[in-house]
Every structure is written in C-alpha cells, then in structure tokens.
Amino acid sequence: MPDEDVTRGHGPAEHAAEELFRARAARFLRRRLDPGAATGLALTVALGLILAAALGFGLVSEMVTTRTGLSRYDASAAAWGAEHANPTSTRVLTLVTWLGATVTVLSVAVLLGVLEWVRRRRLAVLAFLLTVVVGQNLIANTVKALVDRERPPVPHLVSTSGSSFPSGHTAAAAATWAAVALVLGRGRPPRVKACLAAGAALITVAVGASRVLLGVHWLTDVIGGAALGFGWFVVCSVAFGGALLHFGAPAERVEAKEARLSGEPPATPPRSHPMPDPRRERVDRSDQGVSAD
C-alpha cells in the first residue's frame, strides 16, 4: 500500500491561498494603524475607546445590580457628603452641578453651533452637538427607567427627578464638554487641544463629585454616567468624521481642514508602498528559473 501523501491539501493552490490571506491580513492591519487613512489609526483608537466605555458602563451596571465592587463605597460616600455639608459648600456645589444640567448643555450646544453657522454657514457642528446632547439624554433616561434605582437615603440638597442610575448630569457633562473641546480644538496646536480635553475631563469630574456630595447620586451612578456620556461622544465623533464633523469624512479632508483653520500648509501624506502580490512573485521566480536553463 503506497504511503499516504502527508502534503495532501497543501499543494501550490493551497499555498497561494495562504500567502494571499496573509498579505491581505497584513494590509488590513497596516490600514487600521495608518494615521493617514480615513479608517486608520484615529478610527482604531476611537473604536477602542467605545469598547472601553461600553465595558466600563457594563461593569458598573453589574456592580449596581449585584451590589458588589465599587457599589460597596456608595453608602460611605453619600454619608460623608451629608455629614460635611454646609451652606457655602452647598452653594458652590450647586453652581458646579449646573454645568451638567440639561438647560446648560443644550444652551451651550445651540450657542456654539449657531456661532459656527454664522462664521462659516455650516450646520454640521450644530447637528453634531445636538446629536451628542439629545442622544445622551435619551440613552441615560432609558437606562434610568430600566434599572429604576433609588436615590441615596440622605438629605437631597438640590431638587431631583427620576431614578438614580446613571447620573444624567454626569453623562451630559462628559458628552457635551468633550464635544465642545473637540469643536474648539479644530486647527489648534496639540498643546491647546490637550488643555481643552483636560478642561472637559475636569468639568466631568467636578459635576460627578457635586452630584455625590449633594446627596442626589451614589458614587457608581456618576461613574456609570461618565462612561455612558463619553462613549456616546466618541460614537458621534466617529459618525461625524472627527474634527471635520462630516459623515464618513476621509482623513485627508480632515487634515486639510485643520491646516486651513490653523493657517499652516497641509502636510504631504507619505507615499504608501503597495503590497507585493505573492502570485506575481512566484511567476517572476519561475521565469528566472526558465531563463537560467
């Protein structure tokens, strides 16, 4: 009986298919990590942030429903805020918490969007900001209705409505002020963009802390709200094309727009080298072998 061909199933056609698959996989990874491509590094990072925010929100939700993890610190945080409250701190925290109120974030979104329309006759920024503000509000209120968590049993130093989880003020602050930082940072130097992003994060933390110290939210409420709001902001940023704020905008147009806003000449994109075709290489090697004979 002849020996079984151990290479059966791995002939020239199969090897060619494997090489083609590896080439396509390498090309796909390069595009995902290419900062000059519309679906390159920026989109990859954005999708990673969306995944991280979704996982964070899911973990906090699990902690809330099972009363484990960070939820063990909810009662102590609420009690500390109630014990150390005084008229001065209450007034300051009330002012801070207004940075996440619906009327505040909606007013900021409309004002910034209208200013952008007056300056450039473009409604893309207004549409982007309204999508961020209205979207996070609808999502947060839907989750509130589904979870239906009671608020902390401590004196509420400001008026409240609805359920406790997640914190609507914190979600609004995380989504809206990040969007404002993105809009204001277009065409600015990296240092200015970093300062705007840090300012947006600081406002979110301040609003979340104010909600806990005012006795109207648990600690996990504000953490979940921050994850929800930031995640929705990133989703809207991807949908509107990042800094250019157009649906499906290529990275080249984003960079050109950034250059026009900053007054700097657009950078010349690096020339990409095409992937070698394994089939062409095999043909070339076979031709060389024939010519050598």
N, C-alpha and C positions, 0 to 999 in steps of 0.2 A: 504494500500500500504506500503510495507516494506521501512524502512528508507534507503536512499542511502548510500552506503559504502564510507565514506569520505576518507578512506585509500586506495581506489582502485587505482591501478597504483603505489603503494608503498609497494608491498609485499616483501618477502625475496629476490627474484631475483633482484628487482629494488634496494633494499638497498645494496646488494652485488655489483651491478654495480657502485653505487655511491661511496662506500668505495674504490673500485678498482681504480676509476677515481681519487679520492683524493690522494690515495697512489702514483699513477703514476705522478700526478702533483707535489707532494712533492719531489719525486725522481728527476724529471726533474729540479726543482728549485735548489736542492742541487748540481746537476751536473753542472748547469750553474754558481754556486758560489763556486765551489770546485777548489782551486788553483792547485791541483794535477792532475786534469783531462785534457785530451787534448782539450776538448771542455768546459773547466771550466771557472774560473774567468778571465783568460787572454783573452780568446776569447770573453767573455761577455763585458769586458771593451773595447776591440778593436772594436766590433760591435757598441758599444755606441759612440765611437769616430768617426766612419764612419758616423753614423747617425747625430751626431752633426756637422761634417764638411759639410755634404750634406745640412743640414738645413741652416747652415750659408751661404754657397755659394748660395743657392736658395733665401735667404732673400736679400743678397746683389744684386743679379741679378734683383730681383724685384724692389729694390731701384733704380738701374741704369735705368731700362726701364720706371719706373714711376716718376723718379726724386723726390723721397721722402727720408725720413730718413737721413742716412749718406751722401747721394749724395748732400745734401744742403751745406755741407762743402767742396765739391770738388773744387769749384772755388776759395774760400778763401785760401785753402792750396796751390793750384797751383800759385796763385798770390803772396803769401808770399815767396815761393821758388824763384820765378823770381825776386822779389824785393831785396832779400838779397843775391843773387848770387855774387860771386867774384872769381877771378882766383884760389885762394888757395882752397876755398871750392869746386869749380868745379873739380879740380884735385883729391882731396880726395874722393869726391862722385863718380867720375869715376872709381877710383880703387875699391871702395866698391861695385859698381854695377856689376863689373866683376865677383864677387862671385856667381852671378846668371846667367851669360852668358852661352849659350849652350856649347860653346867650353870648358869652365871651368868645368862645372858639368860633361860633358861627359869624359873629361880627368881624372878627379878625380875618376869617376866610373870605368873606364878601368884600371887605375893605381892600385887602391885598389883591384879590382877583380883579376888582374894578380898577384899581390903580394900574395894574398890568395891562388891562384893556385900554385905558386912556393913553398909556405911554406907547403901546405897540399895536393896538387894535387886534388883540388876540384873546380869545376866550378860553384857550387851553388851560391857562393857570387857574382861572376861576372854576372851570369844570373839574380840574384835578383837586383843588382844595375842597370844593363842595362834596365831591365823591368821598374824600377822606373823612370829613366831618360827619356827613349824613350816614355813611356806611358804618363807621364805628359805633355810632349811636344806635342804629338798628340792630347791629350784632350784639352789643352789650345788653340792650333791653331784652332781646330774645333769650340770651343766656340767663339773665336775671329771672325771667318768667319760668324757665325750665328748672333751674336749680332751686329757686324760692328759698333762699337762706335768710334767716332772721338776722337783724342787726344786733350789735353788741348791747347787752343789758346794762348800759351805763348812761348817764345823762348825755343827751344829744345836744350839743352846744349850737348847732345850726339845724335848720329845717331839712327834712329828708322826705323822699318818696320812693316807693318801690322796694324791691328786695335788696339784699346786701351784696351778693357776689354776682359779677365782679364790680369793682368800683367804676362807675360811669365817668366820674370826674377824672380819675387817673387815666382811664382809657382815652378820653378826649384829649387830655394834656399830652400823652405820649404820641398820639397820632397827629394832632394838629400842629404842635410846635415843632415836631420833626419835619412836617411838610413845609412849614414856614421857613425853617432853616434851609431846606433844600431849595426853595424858590429864591430866597435872598442870597444864597451862596452861588448861584449861577454866575460864571465869569469871574469869580473872586479867587484870590490866591488860596492855596491849600491851608495856610495858617488861619485865614478868615473863616473858611469852611469848617475847620476843626473847632474854632471858637463858637460858631453858630451851633454846631452839633452838641458841644458841651453845654451851651446855654439851654438848648432844648431838653437835654437829659436832666439838667439841674432843675428846671421847672417841673418836669415829671416827678422827680423825687420829692420836691417840695410839696407839690399838690398831694401826692400819695401820703406823705407824712402828716399833712394837715388833716386829711380825712380820718386817719387813725387817732390823732391827738384830739380831734373834736368829738370823738366818741361815736362817729356815724358809720365806721367801717372796721372790719377786722384787718389784721396785717395781711393775711392771704388774699383778701379782697383787692387790695391795691397792687399786690404783686401780679395777680391774675389780670387785673385791668391794664397794667403796664405792658404785659406780654401781648394781650389782645390788641391794644391800640397800636403798638409798634409793628406787630405783624401785619395788621391791616394797612398801615402806612407803606410798608415795603411792597405789599401786593399792588397797591395803587401806583407806586413809583415804577414798578416793572411794567404795569399796564400802560402807563403814560410815557414810557420811554426814558425814564430817568430825568436828567437835568433839562432835556428839551421839552418834556411833557407833551409828547405826541404819541398816539398809539403806534406801537411797532417801529419806533424811530430807530434807524441804524446808528451805530456808534459814531460813524464818520460825521453824520449830521449833528450829533450832539457835540462833538469836538469842535466842529466849525462854528456852531452857535456860541459855545463857550469862548472861542477865540474872538468872535465879533464883539461879545459883551465886554471882554477884558481889554480889547484893543490890541491884542497880540496876534502876530501872524500864526495861522494854523500850522501845527506840526506835520511834517511829511510822514505819512504812515510807512512803516517798514515793509519792504517788499517781501512777500511770502514766497517760499520755495515750494513748488508742487511736490507731492509725494511721489516717489518712484513707483512705477507700475511693475509689480513682480512678473507679470506675463511678458512685458516688453524686455525686461532684463534677461529672462530665460531665452527669448528669441535671439537677443544680441549675443548671448554666450554660445548658443548653438551655431549662429552664423560665424562667429570667430573660430569655432572648432572646425567647421567645414572648410573655411578659407585656409586654416593651418594645414589641413590634409592636402 
